[in-house]
Amino acid sequence: MPRLHVVCARGEFDPYVSWIDEAWGVVSADPECAGWVLSVHACVDSAYRFNPLDAFASIAKDLGPVLLVGQLSTSAVMLLQAKLKERVVSQWCADADDSTVVYEAMLDLILRHETGDPEISRRLAVALMLVAKLERMHYWGGDAKGYMSVQNLAKSNGLDQQYKATAIEIAEYLSSSKRAIRLLSSKLGDGNAKYACNNERRPDVYEFLRTWSFRDEQAMNWLTRDTARLSVRELDEIRATSYEGPR
């Protein structure tokens, strides 16, 4: 079920929790919002600070649009929104003054989510789909059966044929010996290039799938620089998988 997350200030004199309850009562009764569930994260101290990393960890367990309500710490909000940027839509209603403002923001986030926002670089999206496909199908190198032929990189199983050219470009790039961190390994066989997840870089592979980034800054710049964009909805299956680490 799709989930809307709300992070709010919670103090003795703050009305935000009651406004959220009132607004959600109206939203949840709307047939167009059927199936949505709400999670409220009232994790703020007396100075309106909250730990953005803890908030992100909690939200990431069941990722969905994020609404921030009230006079929260600006630095904490900016850090949380930066981590959410290409994964889900978020909005901060710092000056919310009644439940109607909260209600309208909830509806806006749900609509933006369902119409495909946010968008993500095509290269980064296809790289995630490609690495996830190789991981899911247990292509980790070794013998000949541990590699996938270039002809099959974008042939169903999580990566559509329409992305074939981009998938080949990414496979070549991420397996290049020039890379500081090679997420993929490659070999030649039957006259074709073949690719696998790099078994020597398992932690980096799982970090990439889990966080959508890894420690090769040059490679990440290349992946995110593509002007072509895809809806993040293309990655819902990847978002729903934990990728906790080597198996």
ABEGO torsion letter per residue (X at the ends): XBBBBBBBBBBAABAAAAAAAAAAAAAAABAAABGBBBBBBBBBBAAGBBBAAAAAAAAAABBBBBBBBEBBBAAAAAAAAAAAAAABBBBBBAABABAAAAAAAAAAAAAAAAAGOBBBBAAAAAAAAAAAAAAAAGBAEEBAAABBBAAAABBEGGBBAAAAAAAAAAAAAAABAABABBABBBBBBGGBBBBBBBAAAAAAAAAAAAAGBBABAAAAAAAAABABBBBAAAAAAAAABAGAEBX
